[in-house]
Amino acid sequence: MLLVRLLCSICTLLALFSCSSAPKVSAPTGQPPLEVLELTVEEEVSIDAANIASEHGDYEEALKLFKEVLETNPVATDAYVGMGDIYLTQKDWTNAEPAFARAAKLEPRNFDAQFGHGVSLQMLKRFVDAVRAYHKALTINPDDLGANINISTTYLQMGRPQSALVFAQRAAELGGESAGAQMTLAATYQLLGKTEMALDAYIAASELMSEPSPQLMRNIIYLLVQQKRYQEVVNTTEQLVLIDPTTDSYERLGWAEFRLGDYDASLSAYRMSVEYDDMNWRSLNGIGVNELNKWLLSDRKDVSAYHSSRTAFRRSLGIQPDQPKVITLVLRYGL
């Protein structure tokens, strides 16, 4: 799910789109040359007006103007690209794809057409075709940040992190201030099992954000846990609960505090987790373990801790009965 939560941010990369004019091109060998007609003054005015309408969010008017241009000039690439941009903004991938496909066919060296085609194909989960489109875009502009990021994320969606690596590294080089580039690189390293490098990239991404997202912080916490850096897990999780005070955040904090041996802090965090969701059986187990530990450390004299442990474990089993380890604890200590 982590990867899935990370790849949902692709839509934010659409802002990298920009309209541009492109040269005339020839049709494939064996076919009559495809002439891309120069725009008339009236058509240029209409396209400019459509772009202004689009920038102001009047997409209906913009689409109308683009379509009017295409009625008189069906090979006006800029009109197809403009329509594709609008459909991407509206997340209408189905209509965006043929618009960009037509533009790319008319002018194969038009970067915006190839890149937009790649985005729409990627969002339609046509990953192989998307990679082809991004490769074409990169042959036109190999230093484009968005194309390098997007081809990387497409390869990740295909389960091919090794193929993504060179593009993710290039994106990180190009986008020195881009959190998205660092996150893409981090996800690539993580899937390749390069834990320390992934952690460094996630931390670099967090430093580029005014406020790191909860998911980014969870990614950092996950990798810190793998490296058994529990104090840093606690420090990061304490920040997480400030911006995302949820049952899951407090559950993670309770777990980390327990690993550090701060049982009072752990118990407090688990109780907060249950306050947010009284059906969180994992946090109920955390309460049960902490209270059981307190009872045992008191030479079994702290009756209150015993009963609290018993209550927590029984509530947990009532929610999730299939817990062999908890059942073993309950039977062993007569809870």
For each residue, the residues with C-beta under 8 A, 3 or more apart:
1: 4 5
2: 5 6 215 218 219 222
3: 6 7 156 187 191
4: 1 7 8
5: 1 2 8 215
6: 2 3 9 183 187 215 219
7: 3 4 10 153 156 157
8: 4 5 11
9: 6 12 13 180 183
10: 7 13 119 122 123 150 153
11: 8 14 91 123
12: 9 15 180
13: 9 10 16 119 146 149 150 180
14: 11 17 88 89 119
15: 12
16: 13 144 145 146
17: 14 85 88 112 115 116 146
18: 112
19: 51 78 81 82 85 112
20: 110 111 112
21: 78
22: 25 77 107 109 110 111 112 113
23: 107 109
24: 35 36 107
25: 22 34 36 106 107 108 109
26: 33 34
27: 31 32 33 34
28: 31
29:
30:
31: 27 28 34
32: 27
33: 26 27
34: 25 26 27 31 75 106
35: 24 75
36: 24 25 75 77 106 107
37: 73 75 76
38:
39: 43 44 47 69 73 76 78
40: 43 44 73
41: 44 45
42: 45 46
43: 39 40 46 47 69 72 73 76
44: 39 40 41 47 48
45: 41 42 48 49
46: 42 43 49 50 65 66 68 69
47: 39 43 44 50 51 65 66 69 76 78 79 82
48: 44 45 51 52
49: 45 46 52 53 65
50: 46 47 53 54 61 62 63 65 66 69 79 82
51: 19 47 48 54 55 62 82
52: 48 49 55 56
53: 49 50 56 58 59 61 62 65
54: 50 51 57 58 59 62 82 85 86 89
55: 51 52
56: 52 53
57: 54
58: 53 54 61 62
59: 53 54 62 63 86 89 90
60: 63 64
61: 50 53 58 64 65
62: 50 51 53 54 58 59 65 66 82 86
63: 50 59 60 66 67 83 86
64: 60 61 67 68
65: 46 47 49 50 53 61 62 68 69
66: 46 47 50 62 63 69 70 79 80 82 83
67: 63 64 70 71 79 83
68: 46 64 65 71 72
69: 39 43 46 47 50 65 66 72 73 76 79
70: 66 67 73 74 76 79 80
71: 67 68 74
72: 43 68 69
73: 37 39 40 43 69 70 76 79
74: 70 71
75: 34 35 36 37 106
76: 37 39 43 47 69 70 73 79 80
77: 22 36 80 81 103 106 107 110 113
78: 19 21 39 47 81 82
79: 47 50 66 67 69 70 73 76 82 83
80: 66 70 76 77 83 84 99 100 102 103 106 113
81: 19 77 78 84 85 99 100 103 110 112 113 116
82: 19 47 50 51 54 62 66 78 79 85 86
83: 63 66 67 79 80 86 87 95 99
84: 80 81 87 88 96 99 100 103 113 116 117 120
85: 17 19 54 81 82 88 89 116
86: 54 59 62 63 82 83 89 90
87: 83 84 90 92 93 95 96 99 120
88: 14 17 84 85 91 92 93 96 116 119 120
89: 14 54 59 85 86
90: 59 86 87
91: 11 88 123
92: 87 88 95 96
93: 87 88 96 97 120 123 124
94: 97 124
95: 83 87 92 98 99
96: 84 87 88 92 93 99 100 116 119 120
97: 93 94 100 101 117 120 121 124
98: 95 101 102
99: 80 81 83 84 87 95 96 102 103 116
100: 80 81 84 96 97 103 104 113 114 116 117 120
101: 97 98 104 105 117
102: 80 98 99 105 106
103: 77 80 81 84 99 100 106 107 110 112 113 116 117
104: 100 101 107 108 110 113 114 117 133 136
105: 101 102 108
106: 25 34 36 75 77 80 102 103 110 113
107: 22 23 24 25 36 77 103 104 110 113
108: 25 104 105 114 136
109: 22 23 25 140
110: 20 22 77 81 103 104 106 107 113 114 140
111: 20 22 114 115 137 140 141 144
112: 17 18 19 20 22 81 103 115 116
113: 22 77 80 81 84 100 103 104 106 107 110 116 117
114: 100 104 108 110 111 117 118 133 134 136 137 140
115: 17 111 112 118 119 133 134 137 144 146 147 150
116: 17 81 84 85 88 96 99 100 103 112 113 119 120
117: 84 97 100 101 103 104 113 114 120 121 133
118: 114 115 121 122 130 131 133 134 137 147 150 151 154
119: 10 13 14 88 96 115 116 122 123 130 150
120: 84 87 88 93 96 97 100 116 117 123 124
121: 97 117 118 124 126 127 129 130 133
122: 10 118 119 125 126 127 130 150 153 154 157
123: 10 11 91 93 119 120
124: 93 94 97 120 121
125: 122 157
126: 121 122 129 130
127: 121 122 130 131 154 157 158
128: 131 132 158
129: 121 126 132 133
130: 118 119 121 122 126 127 133 134 150 151 154
131: 118 127 128 134 135 151 154 155 158
132: 128 129 135 136
133: 104 114 115 117 118 121 129 130 136 137
134: 114 115 118 130 131 137 138 147 150 151 154
135: 131 132 138 139 151
136: 104 108 114 132 133 139 140
137: 111 114 115 118 133 134 140 141 144 147
138: 134 135 141 142 144 147 148 151
139: 135 136 142
140: 109 110 111 114 136 137
141: 111 137 138 144 147
142: 138 139
143: 174
144: 16 111 115 137 138 141 147 148 174
145: 16 148 149 171 174 175 178 181
146: 13 16 17 115 149 150
147: 115 118 134 137 138 141 144 150 151
148: 138 144 145 151 152 167 168 170 171 174 181
149: 13 145 146 152 153 167 168 171 175 178 180 181 184
150: 10 13 115 118 119 122 130 134 146 147 153 154
151: 118 130 131 134 135 138 147 148 154 155 164 167
152: 148 149 155 156 164 165 167 168 171 184 185 188
153: 7 10 122 149 150 156 157 164 184 187
154: 118 122 127 130 131 134 150 151 157 158 164
155: 131 151 152 158 160 161 163 164 167
156: 3 7 152 153 159 160 161 164 184 187 188 191
157: 7 122 125 127 153 154
158: 127 128 131 154 155 163
159: 156
160: 155 156 163 164
161: 155 156 164 165 188 191 192
162: 165 192
163: 155 158 160 166
164: 151 152 153 154 155 156 160 161 167 168 184 188
165: 152 161 162 168 169 188 192
166: 163 169 170
167: 148 149 151 152 155 164 170 171
168: 148 149 152 164 165 171 172 181 184 185 187 188
169: 165 166 172 173 185
170: 148 166 167 173 174
171: 145 148 149 152 167 168 174 175 178 181 184 185
172: 168 169 175 178 181 182 184 185 201
173: 169 170 176
174: 143 144 145 148 170 171 178 181
175: 145 149 171 172 178 180 181 182
176: 173
177: 208
178: 145 149 171 172 174 175 181 182 208
179: 182 183 205 206 208 209
180: 9 12 13 149 175 183 184 205
181: 145 148 149 168 171 172 174 175 178 184 185
182: 172 175 178 179 185 186 201 202 204 205 208
183: 6 9 179 180 186 187 201 202 205 216
184: 149 152 153 156 164 168 171 172 180 181 187 188
185: 152 168 169 171 172 181 182 188 189 201
186: 182 183 189 190 198 199 200 201 202 204 205 219
187: 3 6 153 156 168 183 184 190 191 198
188: 152 156 161 164 165 168 184 185 191 192 198
189: 185 186 192 194 195 197 198 201
190: 186 187 193 194 195 198 219 223
191: 3 156 161 187 188
192: 161 162 165 188 189
193: 190
194: 189 190 197 198
195: 189 190 198 199 223 226 227
196: 199 200 227
197: 189 194 200 201
198: 186 187 188 189 190 194 195 201 202 223
199: 186 195 196 202 203 220 223 224 227
200: 186 196 197 203 204
201: 172 182 183 185 186 189 197 198 204 205
202: 182 183 186 198 199 205 206 216 219 220 223
203: 199 200 206 207 220
204: 182 186 200 201 207 208
205: 179 180 182 183 186 201 202 208 209 212 216
206: 179 202 203 209 212 216 217 220
207: 203 204
208: 177 178 179 182 204 205
209: 179 205 206 212 213 216
210:
211: 243
212: 205 206 209 216 217 243
213: 209 216 217
214: 217 218 240 243 244 249
215: 2 5 6 218 219
216: 183 202 205 206 209 212 213 219 220
217: 206 212 213 214 220 221 236 239 240 243 244
218: 2 214 215 221 222 240 252
219: 2 6 186 190 202 215 216 222 223
220: 199 202 203 206 216 217 223 224 236
221: 217 218 224 225 233 236 237 240 252 256
222: 2 218 219 225 226
223: 190 195 198 199 202 219 220 226 227
224: 199 220 221 227 229 230 232 233 236
225: 221 222 228 229 230 233 256
226: 195 222 223
227: 195 196 199 223 224
228: 225
229: 224 225 232 233
230: 224 225 233 234 256 259 260
231: 234 235 260
232: 224 229 235 236
233: 221 224 225 229 230 236 237 252 256 259
234: 230 231 237 238 253 256 257 260
235: 231 232 238 239
236: 217 220 221 224 232 233 239 240
237: 221 233 234 240 241 249 252 253 256
238: 234 235 241 242 253
239: 217 235 236 242 243
240: 214 217 218 221 236 237 243 244 249 252 253
241: 237 238 244 245 249 250 253 269 272
242: 238 239 245
243: 211 212 214 217 239 240
244: 214 217 240 241 249
245: 241 242 249 250 276
246: 249 250 276
247: 250 251 273 274 276 277 280 283
248: 251 252 273 280
249: 214 237 240 241 244 245 246 252 253 273
250: 241 245 246 247 253 254 269 270 272 273 276 283
251: 247 248 254 255 269 270 273 280 282 283 286
252: 218 221 233 237 240 248 249 255 256
253: 234 237 238 240 241 249 250 256 257 269
254: 250 251 257 258 266 267 268 269 270 273 283 286
255: 251 252 258 259 266 286
256: 221 225 230 233 234 237 252 253 259 260
257: 234 253 254 260 262 263 265 266 269
258: 254 255 261 262 263 266 286 289 290
259: 230 233 255 256
260: 230 231 234 256 257
261: 258
262: 257 258 265 266
263: 257 258 266 267 290 293 294
264: 267 268
265: 257 262 268 269
266: 254 255 257 258 262 263 269 270 286 290
267: 254 263 264 270 271 286 287 290 291 294
268: 254 264 265 271 272
269: 241 250 251 253 254 257 265 266 272 273 286
270: 250 251 254 266 267 273 274 283 284 286 287 290
271: 267 268 274 275 287
272: 241 250 268 269 275 276
273: 247 248 249 250 251 254 269 270 276 277 280 283 286
274: 247 270 271 277 278 280 283 284 287
275: 271 272 278
276: 245 246 247 250 272 273 280
277: 247 273 274 280 283
278: 274 275
279: 319
280: 247 248 251 273 274 276 277 283 284
281: 284 285 315 316 317 319 320 323
282: 251 285 286 316
283: 247 250 251 254 270 273 274 277 280 286 287
284: 270 274 280 281 287 288 312 313 315 316 319
285: 281 282 288 289 312 313 316 323 326
286: 251 254 255 258 266 267 269 270 273 282 283 289 290
287: 267 270 271 274 283 284 290 291 308 309 312
288: 284 285 291 292 309 310 312 313 316 326 329 335
289: 258 285 286 292 293 309
290: 258 263 266 267 270 286 287 293 294
291: 267 287 288 294 295 305 306 308 309 312
292: 288 289 295 296 305 306 309 329 333 335
293: 263 289 290 296 297
294: 263 267 290 291 297 298 302 305 309
295: 291 292 298 300 302 305 306 309
296: 292 293 299 300
297: 293 294
298: 294 295 301 302 305
299: 296
300: 295 296 306
301: 298
302: 294 295 298 305 306
303: 306 307
304: 307 308
305: 291 292 294 295 298 302 308 309
306: 291 292 295 300 302 303 309 310 335
307: 303 304 310 311
308: 287 291 304 305 311 312
309: 287 288 289 291 292 294 295 305 306 312 313 333 335
310: 288 306 307 313 314 330 335
311: 307 308 314 315
312: 284 285 287 288 291 308 309 315 316
313: 284 285 288 309 310 316 317 326 329 330 335
314: 310 311 317 318 330 335
315: 281 284 311 312 318 319
316: 281 282 284 285 288 312 313 319 320 323 326
317: 281 313 314 320 321 323 326 327 330
318: 314 315 321
319: 279 281 284 315 316
320: 281 316 317 323
321: 317 318
322:
323: 281 285 316 317 320 326 327
324: 327 328
325: 328 329
326: 285 288 313 316 317 323 329 330
327: 317 323 324 330 331
328: 324 325 331 332
329: 288 292 313 325 326 332 333 335
330: 310 313 314 317 326 327 333 334 335
331: 327 328 334
332: 328 329
333: 292 309 329 330
334: 330 331
335: 288 292 306 309 310 313 314 329 330
